[in-house]
């Protein structure tokens, strides 16, 4: 007779695999009317009309590229070498481009909602890109905008002038724009009366850290005060304090 049981668990992993999802649509003709055109049920809607990619595969390609930083040419090699599936990089590029086009309404809605909250953080990150005929990699920028609801949107620009902000920040936006000390932000804010610029302690601290070697006493004291501020923020994060409690403690 059984007097009990012991259960042991192992954490395992099943590698990804390709599937062929086949839809069979039967074609019918009317018995009473042989001259009538055949009847055929329409295909279910697809993200890419006439394309062979299913949503699951497309989501995996996009996640691998933009979250796991796996370029499309490497994905092409993996699919061919491990799975025996030929997916040329040109095809993958076309699928990613079409997916981006389909996501544009979501992007526009995120941007619209972000600038109704009165507080947005923005920064620009240099990114090298290839331009046909230039002969070398060009310098471009990903402008990153982060709202209070957790959304983040990216805007690609070949430069970092103040006019780049005009393409994203609405003309009637009124609120705080948190940024670093780059000159494009004050120039942009002068053209929009409702915008208040706010800096961050990370950029303020950087200058005192640079001066630490030549002015150890004065810069060291400031850095210690900033360290105490950071400690307050660390405690707030650990306690998962809400907005009201954060404001009171600060």
N, C-alpha and C positions, 0 to 999 in steps of 0.2 A: 504494500500500500504506500501511496505517496504521502510524505510528511511535510512537504514544503517544496520550495524551488529557489534557485539563485539565478539572478539575471545579470548578464554582463553585456555591456554595450561597447561598440567600436564606432568611431567616427570614420566614415568611408566617403569616397567620392566617385561618381560616375562621370567619366569624360563626356563632353558634348558629342552629339552625333547628328548626322544629316538624315532628314526624313523626306520622303516623297508623299505629299498629300494629294491624292487624286480625287477629282470630282467627276462623276459620271452623270451626264444629262441625257436622258432618253429622248429620242425624237419620235414624234407621233404624227400620224395623218388621220384625217376624219374618214371613217368607213363610208359614211353617207355622201361624202363630197371628195372624191379623189382628186379633183382639180384644185382644191384649197391648198394654200401653202402649209408646209409642215409646222408643227407646234414644238417649240423648244424652250425650256425654262431658261431665264437669263442667268448668267454667271453671278455669283456673289460679288459685291463690290471689292475692288482691290486698290491698294495704295497707289500702285503704278499700273495704269491701264496697259493690258497686254504683257505685263511683266511676269516673270516666274518666281520672284522673291516673295516669300511669306512674311508676315509681320514679325514672327519670332526670329528668323534669320536676320532681317533688317535691323531689329533692335540689338541683336548680338554684335553685328558689324559696327554699328554706331557706338555702342558701349565700349567695345574693344578699342576703337579709334580715339574717342574723346575722353573716356574715363580711365582706361588702362594704357593709353598712349601707345597703342600698337598700330603702326602705319599700315596702310592698305596693301602695300607691296609685301609686307611680312604676313599679313593675313592671307594673301594669295598663295604664298609658299606653304603656309600651314594647311590650308584647305587641300592643296594638291598633294603635299607630302604625307599627311596623316590620314586623310580621308579619301584621297583619290578623286576629288571633285575639282573640276577646272572652273575657276571664277576669275577671269582676267581683271586686272586692276582697273582698266577702263570701265568695265561693267560695274565694279564696286563704286567707283567715283560717281557714275551716273545714278546709282541707287541712293548714295548719300546725298547728292545734290537734290534729287527729287524729294527725299525725306525732309530736307531742310526747307524746301519750298512749301511742303504740306504743313510744316510747323510754324510758318509765318503768322497765321492768325493767333496762335497761342503766344508767340513772341510779342505781337502788338498789344495783346490784352495784358500780358505781364508788365510791359512798359507803361501802359496807361494806368494800371492800378498802382504801380510803384511810385509814380509822381503825384499821387493824391494823398500820400501819408505825411508829407512835410519834412521828411528826413531821408536823405539818400547819401550813400558813400560812393566815391568814384576814384578810380586810379587808372593809369595807363601803363601797359606792359610792353616793352619792345619785343618784336617777333620778326625774325628773318623770313622773307618770302621770295619766291621765284617769279620773275616777270619775263616772259619770252622776249628775246632780243636784247636784253640788258647786259648779258654776259656775266653777271654775278648776282648774288643774293642781295635783295633790297631790304631796307629797314622799314618795317611797318609797326603798327601798334594795335593791341587789343585793349579797348577801353572797357573797363569793367564797372558795372553799376550794381549796387547791393541795397535792397530796401529793408524796411523794418519787418516785413512779413517773411523774410528769409529768401525771397526770390533774388536771383542774380542773372543779369542779362549782359551779353557781350556785344560790342560794336566794333567791327573792323574798320580801321582807317589807315591810309598810307602815311599819315603824319600825326603830329600831336599839338597842332595849333588850337587856339580857342574856338575856331569855327567848327571843329569836330564835335564840340559839345552841342552845337546848334541842331545837329541831326538827331539827337536823342532827347535832350532836356526840353520839355515844352516851353513855348514862349511865355505862357501865363503861369509857370511854376513859381510858387511862393513857399519858401521853407529853407531848411538847412542843407547845405551841400558840404559834406565833410571830405577833405582832400589834403594833399600835401602842399608844400610851398611853391609849387611850380607856377610860373608867371601866367600861364594860360588861364588859370582859374580866376585870379583877380580881374584880368581883362574881360573875361566872360561875365563876371558878376557885376561889373560896372554898367553893362548894357541891360541888366535885368534888376530892377530896384527891389524886387521881392525876394531875392536870394541872399542868404546869410552864409558866409563861408566859415567853416569850423575846421581847425587843424586836429592833429592827434599827438598824443604824448610820445609815440614811437619816433616821429620825425623831430620833435623838440629835443628828445633825449639824445638823438644821434649827434647833434652839434656839441653838446656838453661832453659826450664820450670822446669826440675828436679832440677836444681841448684838454682832456684829462692829463696828457703827458706834459703839457706846458703849464697848466694851472691845476695841479693835483688837489690843492686844498679847496679852492672855490668850486671847481667842477665836481669834485668828489662829494661835496655837501649836497649839491643839486641832485646828483645821481642817487644819493641816499634817500632824499625826499621822494623821488620818483619811484624808487623801490618800495617805499611804504605805500604809495598809491597803488602800485601793482599788487601788493599784498592784499589790500582791501578788495580789489577786483577778483583775486583768486578765491578769497573766502566767499564772496558773493556767488561765484560760479559753483563752488562746491556745495553751497547750501541751496542752489537752484532758486535764488531769490527772484521775486517778480519785479516788475517795473517800479511799483510804488516803494517797495522795500529798498531797492537799489538806490532810488533817488534820496530816500531818507538817510541811508548809511553814508552815501557820498557827501 
